[in-house]
């Protein structure tokens, strides 16, 4: 961290690196919902000032942590959800999400995901 930088800036930068990785379960590497979409959440707080921001159920944001920080810095709210958070993204000029899997790429993957889910559900119900 550079002298004079705030810890919250370092936290945001590290979380953005994780969100940009396809190997980490956040941002680009998010898990699919049952509907085959991605819904992401993020929150951040500056411990020295108590300023906090959070977003939930966002789909079209590349780095949800940036949007959470924009909520903390630029709104009177602490948390925005879904469409409200998406509108905040437009006002903040944040980058749209990078493609997770396009619908064309989902064609070969989605049947395997649903098959795995049904096997897991069947197995867990058989244990009861």
N, C-alpha and C positions, 0 to 999 in steps of 0.2 A: 504494500500500500504506500502511495506517495505521501510525503509530509503534507499536512494540511487537508488531506482527503478525509471524507467521512466514512465510517465503517459501513453505513447503509449503502454507500456506493459500491463498496467491495462485495457486499452480500448480493446486491442486484447483479453485478457483473458475473459472479460465480453461478448464481441461479440461471442466468441467461445461457451460460455455457452448458449447463445441464439440460436446459430446455431445448437447446439446439442439437443435442446428441440424440441419435436414433436409438442408442443403447440404454438410455435412462428413461424411467417411467414418468416423464413430464414433457410438456411441450410436444416436440416432434415425435418423441417415443411414447406418447400417451397410449393407454390401453383403449380398446374399442368399447363403446357402450353396447347394450343388447341390440340397439338399433343399427349398429355399425358405424356410429359417428364418434367424434371425440368431444368431450366436454371437460374443460380444464379450469382449475382453480389456482389462485396464488394469493399470498398475503405478505406484507412487509411492515415492519415497525421500526422507527428510529427510537431507540431506548433513551437517548438524551433529551428528546423533545416530547416523546409520547405520541408523535404523529404516526398514524397507521392508515393503511389502505389495503383493501382486499377486493378480489373479483371472484365470481364463481359462475359455472356453467357457460364459459365463453368458448366459442368455436373458431372464430376467425381472427385470432390474434397470434402472431408468431411467438411473442414472449409475454405470457400473462403476467410475469413479475413486473415488467415495465408498465403495464396497464394498472397494476395494483399500486405502484409508486405514483403514477399519474393521478389516481384517485386520492391518494394521501396528500399530494402537493397541490392539486388543482381543483378540488371540489370540497364541499362542506360535508361530504359523506365519508363513512369509514368503509362501507362495502357496497358494491354494485353487483347485480346479478343479471345474467342472460342478456336480453336486449338492451337494458339500461347500460350495462358495461360495454356492449358493442357500440352504442352511441357515444360513449365517452372515448372510445378508441378513435372514432372519426374526428372528434374535437381535438384529440391529442396528436393527431397525425402519426400514429404508431403504425408499424409495418404489419400488413396482413400476414396470416400464418403461412409458413412454407408448406407445401403439399405433404400431407401425411402419406396416405395412399390414395391415388386417384380412383375414381369409380372403375376405370378400366383395370387398374392393378388389383382392385378388390375382387374382381370376378374369380380368379383362382384361389384367393385367400379366404373369402367369406364362408364358403361351404365347410372348409376345415375348421374354422372358428366355431361355427354353429354345431358341427358334429362333435367337436371336443366338449362344448358346453353340454350337449345332450348326454354324452357319456358320463360326464362329471355329475350331472343331476341324477342320472339313473343309478350310478354307483353310490352316491350319498344317500339316496332314498332307500336303497337296498340294505344299507347298514342299520337303518332304524328299526 
